């Protein structure tokens, strides 16, 4: 199973230009790459239905334009308080984490 960087190299090599990133049910593994949080123009980030692990990093707060965040995977730990800084967020989906 690929990681996010293997599946969509533009995310990790700095060439991604979109505002919508939908990688639902792609069989992705590994952790959330730190490069993902440089795309402050993202409005939608859908990663649910994969096998991602690790924690939700505090850097998620850099994605200030997010309106839709779906990360239902195998993430562990607590939800960082910085997620409260995402004032545009209208959809937050954290189902299936902590397993």
PyMOL commands that set and color helices and strands:
alter all, ss='L'
color gray80, all
select helices_A, chain A and resi 4-7+9-13+34-38+58-62+81-85
alter helices_A, ss='H'
color red, helices_A
select strands_A, chain A and resi 20-22+29-30+44-46+51-52+68-70+91-93
alter strands_A, ss='S'
color yellow, strands_A
deselect
rebuild
show_as cartoon
